[in-house]
Amino acid sequence: MWKKLFTPGGGRETPIQKEVVTSWDVVVLTFQLAFQQIQFWVRPNIWLVLLSLPMVTAPAAKAALYQTVAAGLRDPALIRTNPRHEVKSGFFNYFWLSLGLVLLKWLIFAIIFGATLFWITRKTWLLQSVSIITFYVLAIWWLSSGYLYPILIHDQNRNIFVIARKALKLALTKPFDSLLFSVVSTLLSLLGIVLLGPILLIIPSLRSILHLQGYWYVTGQVIPGFMDIVEYTEKFYN
């Protein structure tokens, strides 16, 4: 199985059925694709950095990154995807929606964090124990955060509350898969912060590949990397 995972297109002529693919396979495939096609993923990363210089545009820049990465993943041969076009389209199409989504995300975090501080600083043990609930809610917030941008670029309902609700539902219904994706994503972020330098040119794309494929996995959608390139092209482009 591992040999096939490290072969372009997975060396398979038919898609792997979801029953025999695990969330760990998705993580392995993420690293495989990231380093096999690193020259492609670096380009949207550079656009992400440039477009994020004014902080208010950072959410739209991230949405543009996700749209570009999704287009690249759905074009295994990378011959139909124009990174510059995808970045421009994603940036302007999701500018206000992504900004509202990020504001909602951090507003929810601030409320949860404030509630946690409130209960944990109570004088009695009984009241302090209420903070266990807020820590649980904080964990759910963390697990669902990785699905926000994938849902944003896939969902036709342009409503930030609907997007947040769908992300929450995925985190609650697929907790163990979501936990693995969130842990790996967080470790990648920490790695980028610690090492800095050129590795930052791949980390954002690597995390977006992980979150997109993780989203496709938990929602039962086709993951192109688990299909033979020729068959995938014939099925979805012809």
C-alpha positions in Angstrom: 0.0 0.0 0.0 2.8 2.4 1.0 4.6 1.8 -2.3 1.4 2.6 -4.2 0.9 5.8 -2.2 4.4 7.0 -3.2 3.7 6.4 -6.9 2.3 9.2 -9.1 -1.4 8.8 -9.2 -1.2 6.0 -6.6 -0.5 3.5 -9.4 -4.2 2.7 -9.5 -6.6 2.3 -12.4 -9.7 2.8 -10.2 -10.4 5.1 -7.3 -9.7 3.6 -3.9 -13.0 3.0 -2.1 -13.4 5.1 1.0 -13.8 2.0 3.2 -10.1 1.1 2.5 -8.7 4.6 2.7 -7.9 6.0 6.2 -7.3 9.6 7.3 -3.7 8.6 7.8 -3.5 7.7 4.1 -4.8 11.3 3.4 -2.0 12.7 5.5 0.7 10.6 3.7 -0.8 11.6 0.3 -0.6 15.2 1.3 3.1 15.1 1.9 3.7 13.1 -1.2 1.9 15.6 -3.5 3.4 18.6 -1.8 7.0 17.5 -2.4 6.4 15.9 -5.8 4.9 19.1 -7.2 6.7 21.6 -5.0 7.5 24.0 -7.9 3.7 24.5 -8.4 2.7 25.0 -4.8 5.4 27.6 -4.2 3.7 30.0 -6.6 0.4 30.5 -4.8 2.4 30.7 -1.5 4.2 33.7 -2.9 0.9 35.3 -3.9 -0.4 34.6 -0.4 2.5 36.5 1.2 2.2 39.5 -1.2 -1.6 39.8 -0.9 -1.5 39.5 2.9 0.7 42.5 3.5 -2.3 44.7 4.3 -3.7 42.5 7.1 -7.3 43.2 6.1 -6.7 41.3 2.8 -5.2 38.3 4.5 -8.4 36.3 4.6 -9.1 36.8 0.9 -5.5 35.9 0.2 -5.9 32.6 2.0 -9.2 31.9 0.2 -7.3 32.5 -3.1 -4.6 30.0 -1.9 -7.3 27.4 -1.2 -9.0 27.9 -4.6 -5.6 27.6 -6.4 -4.6 24.5 -4.5 -8.0 22.9 -5.0 -7.7 23.6 -8.8 -4.2 22.1 -8.7 -5.3 19.0 -6.9 -8.1 18.4 -9.4 -5.6 18.8 -12.2 -3.1 16.0 -11.4 -0.9 16.7 -14.5 -1.0 20.4 -13.7 -1.5 21.4 -17.3 -4.9 23.1 -17.1 -4.4 25.2 -14.0 -3.2 28.8 -14.2 -2.1 29.8 -10.6 -2.3 33.5 -11.4 -5.8 33.3 -12.7 -7.0 31.1 -9.8 -5.4 33.5 -7.3 -7.1 36.5 -8.8 -10.4 34.8 -9.1 -10.4 33.5 -5.5 -9.2 36.8 -4.0 -12.0 38.9 -5.5 -14.7 36.3 -5.4 -14.3 35.6 -1.6 -13.0 38.9 -0.4 -15.9 40.0 1.8 -17.1 36.5 2.6 -13.7 35.3 3.8 -13.3 38.5 5.9 -16.6 38.0 7.6 -15.8 34.3 8.2 -12.5 35.1 9.9 -14.1 37.8 12.0 -16.8 35.3 13.1 -14.2 32.6 13.8 -12.1 34.9 16.1 -15.2 36.4 17.7 -16.3 32.9 18.7 -12.8 32.2 20.0 -12.8 35.3 22.1 -16.1 34.4 23.6 -15.0 30.9 24.4 -11.6 32.1 25.8 -13.3 34.7 27.9 -15.7 32.2 29.3 -12.9 29.9 30.1 -10.9 32.6 32.0 -14.1 33.5 33.8 -14.8 30.1 35.1 -11.2 29.0 35.8 -10.6 32.0 38.0 -13.6 31.3 40.3 -12.8 30.7 43.9 -14.6 27.4 44.5 -13.7 24.1 42.9 -17.3 23.5 41.8 -17.4 26.6 39.8 -14.0 26.1 38.3 -15.1 22.7 37.1 -17.5 24.4 34.7 -14.4 25.4 32.7 -14.1 21.8 31.6 -17.1 22.5 29.3 -15.5 25.6 27.8 -12.2 23.6 27.2 -14.3 21.1 25.3 -16.0 23.8 23.3 -12.6 25.3 22.5 -11.4 21.9 21.3 -14.4 21.6 18.9 -13.6 25.2 17.7 -10.1 24.0 16.9 -11.2 20.8 15.1 -13.8 22.7 13.0 -11.5 25.6 12.0 -9.7 23.5 9.4 -12.9 22.9 7.4 -13.9 26.6 7.1 -11.9 27.5 3.9 -12.6 24.2 2.1 -16.3 24.7 2.7 -16.0 28.4 1.7 -14.7 27.6 -1.7 -17.0 24.6 -2.3 -20.3 25.8 -0.8 -22.7 27.7 -3.1 -24.5 29.2 -0.1 -22.6 32.3 0.6 -23.5 32.6 4.2 -20.8 32.6 6.9 -23.1 31.1 9.5 -24.0 28.2 7.2 -20.3 27.6 6.6 -19.5 27.7 10.3 -22.4 25.3 11.1 -21.3 22.8 8.4 -17.7 22.9 9.8 -19.0 22.3 13.3 -21.1 19.4 12.1 -18.1 17.8 10.4 -16.0 18.2 13.6 -18.7 16.6 15.7 -19.5 13.7 13.3 -15.9 12.9 12.4 -14.0 13.7 15.6 -11.0 11.3 15.2 -10.3 12.1 11.5 -10.7 15.8 12.4 -8.3 15.4 15.3 -5.6 13.9 13.1 -5.9 16.6 10.5 -5.9 19.3 13.1 -2.8 17.9 15.0 -0.8 17.6 11.8 -1.8 21.0 10.6 -0.9 22.6 14.0 2.5 20.8 14.0 3.2 22.2 10.5 2.3 25.7 11.6 4.7 25.3 14.6 7.4 23.9 12.3 7.1 26.9 10.1 7.3 29.3 13.0 10.3 27.6 14.5 12.3 27.1 11.3 11.2 30.2 9.4 13.2 30.7 6.2 12.4 29.0 2.8 10.2 26.4 4.5 7.5 29.1 4.8 7.2 29.0 1.0 5.6 25.5 1.2 3.9 25.3 4.7 0.7 27.3 3.8 0.2 25.2 0.6 0.9 22.0 2.5 -1.7 22.8 5.2 -4.2 23.8 2.5 -3.6 20.5 0.7 -4.2 18.7 4.0 -7.4 20.5 4.8 -8.9 20.2 1.3 -8.2 16.5 1.0 -9.3 16.0 4.6 -12.6 17.8 3.8 -13.0 15.6 0.6 -12.3 12.5 2.7 -14.8 13.2 5.5 -17.5 14.2 3.0 -17.0 11.2 0.8 -15.8 13.1 -2.3 -13.3 11.9 -4.8 -9.6 12.6 -3.9 -7.8 12.8 -7.2 -4.5 11.6 -5.8 -6.0 8.2 -5.1 -6.9 7.8 -8.7 -4.9 6.9 -11.8 -4.1 10.2 -13.6 -5.3 8.9 -17.0 -8.6 7.6 -15.7 -9.2 10.7 -13.6 -8.6 12.9 -16.7 -10.9 10.9 -18.8 -13.7 10.8 -16.2 -13.7 14.4 -15.2 -12.3 16.3 -18.2 -13.6 14.4 -21.2 
